[in-house]
Amino acid sequence: MDRDYWQNLLARDEQLRGYDDGFKLLFCPWRVLETADTLFLSLNPGNDPSGEFMRVASDERGNSYLIKREAKHSPMADQYRRLCLLIGKDPEEVLAGAIMPFRTAKWDKPRDRQNISVVRPFWQNVLATGKIDRVFCMGREVEDEVVASTKAKLKRELPANWGNLKIRSYETESGIQIFGLLHFSTYKMLGRAECIPQLTELLDIMQFE
């Protein structure tokens, strides 16, 4: 896929769709599209206090969650690192991105949900290449979008051990595994002892170290 195409499209659509705080589609370099077998998919990029790299189709510095900043980092960064450790993946080689690319201070469903359509063809193409075999969805909005796009079938549902919330796994006809987890920016599952057994069971991992 052509990075310039998506860069120009997002730059054109940002203000047309009522946003003015920038955008980011991939939280990693564009090259990772060619090599990754694992996708970490979040809802949308939040505010960037640094004011840097605000309008980019991809973060060519490296994985956004691993880049040190003077400003306080999102809880997502630590949770992302822990997840990569849990599944045995190099965090720099995971494809990370957002289903809605425009930055917002807070998700506003009536405004933002409709703009998932902007990059829906992008993610459909990514999942159609046959390179991705696991997708980690941050929150129900992301989970529902990916499941609907891939027509994946529910395999398992477990209590998250966080209130009455649940986590789920699905599989597509082509064998892609999809995991619907709680959004790590709000629910720090990998820092909560009660959640670890549920995660390892859902992901079919023997133990967490």
N, C-alpha and C positions, 0 to 999 in steps of 0.2 A: 504494500500500500504506500501511497505517496504522502510523505509528511507535509510537503508544501501545500497540497490540496487541502488537507485538514487544517493546517495553520491559517490559510486564507479564508476557509469557510467559517471557522470559529471567530476570526477577527471581524468578518463581515456581519455575522449573526449576533455578536455580543449585545450591542446596543439595540438592535432591532427587536431582540427578545427581552429587553428591559433590564439588562445587567450593565454594570460599569466598573466592577472590581477585578476584571481579568478572567483568565480561564487556564485550565490545564487538563488535557485528556489523558496523557500517560504520566505517571509519577516515576518514570524511568527513561533511559535513552530509547530512541526509536529502534535501534538495532536489536533490542531484546525481543521484538516481534518475531525475529527470524529464529531464535534459539530457545525460547521459553517453552516449557511443558506445563507450567503452573501459572494460574491467573489469580491475582488478589484484586478484587473489584469492590471499590467503595462507592459511596453515594455521589458526592461531589466535593471538590476542593473547598475548604473553608478559607477564611481570611489569612493572608500571609503578612504577618507584622513587619517582615523585613522589606517588603515592597519590591523584592527582586523576582525576576523570572515570572512576572505576573501574567503574561500573555503568550503562552507557549503550548504547542501541540504535544510536546514531550520535554522532559527534564534532562537535558544533555549533560548536566553536571554529574549524574549518577542517580541512584534511587533517592527520591525525595525524603523518604523516612529515615535515611541514614546520614543525611547531610547535617552537620552541626551548625547551629545558628546561635547568635547571641540572644535572640528572643526565646522565650519559653516554648519548648516543643510540645506538640500535640501528644496526648496519651497514645495515639495510634502508633507512633514511632516505636515505643517500647513493646507494644503488643505485637506489632508486625515482626520485630526481631525474634520475639519469643515463639511466634507461630512458625517462622522459618526454621528455628532450632527444633521445634517439635516434629516437623515433617521432614527434617533433614535436607533442606534446600538452602543454597547460597542466596542470601537476600538480594544480592545484586543481579541475580539471574532470574528472578521472578518477574513476570509481567504484571505491573501494578497500574491501575488507572481508575477512572470514574465513569459511571453511567450517565452522569449529567455534568458537563465540563465547566460550567460557569461558576465562578466563586461566589459564595454567599456567606454571610455571618451566621445564618441559621436557615435550615431547610424549611421552606414555605410550600407545602404540598400543592395548594391551588395554583401557585405561580410556577413552581419548579417541576412538578411531575410531568407536565406536558412537554417540557424541553428535553426529556430523555430521548425523544424522537430524533434529536439532532445527530446523535452519534450511534443510534441503534444499528444502522447499516454497518458501521465500523466494527462493532462488537460481534455482529452476526457473521461478518467476514472472518474475523479472528477465530471464532469457534468453528467455522466451516473448513478451515485449513487442515484440520487433523493433527495439528501440532500440540494443542492444549489438551491435557487429559484430566486436569483437576482445576476446579474453580472454587475459590473461597469468597462467599458473598457476605458483605458487611451490612446486615440489617435486612428486614423483610422487604423493603422497596426493591433493593438490588436482587434479592432472592427471587421475588415474584417476576421481575423483568427477565432474568436469565432463564428461569424455568419456562416462562411463556414463549420466549424466543426459541428455545431448543426443544420444546415439547418433552422435557425430561419427566420421568416417572418417579414418584416418591418411593424410596426404599426403606427409610427408617426415620422415626421421630423420637427424640428423647427429651426428658426434662433438662433444662440448662442448669438446674439447681440455683436459679436466680429468680426468686418469686415464682410466678406461674409460667414463666417464659420457656420456650422450647427451641431446640435446634434440630435440623433435618439434613438428610442426605438424599440425593436423587441420582439417577443415571439416565443418560440419553441413549438412543438406539445405537449410536456410534461408540458408546462406551465412555463418554466423558462423565466423570464424577463431579457432582455439584454439592457443595456444602453450604447450607444456610445457617450462619452464625449470628450472634448478637453483634451489634455495631460496636467495635472496640473503642471508639471515642467516648462512648457512654458506659459501656459494660466491659470492664477490664477482666475478661474471662481468664486470661492466662496469668493473672496475678491473684486469682481467687481459688483457694484450695478446693472448694466444693465443686468448682466447674471442671477441674482438670480430668477427673475420671470420666465425665460425660464426653468431653472432647476426645479423649483417647479412644473411648469406645466407639464414638461416631466415626472417627477417622481410621479405626481398626489399627491402632498403634498399641504396642504392648505396654510401654511405660513412658513416663515423662521424666527426663533428667534435667 
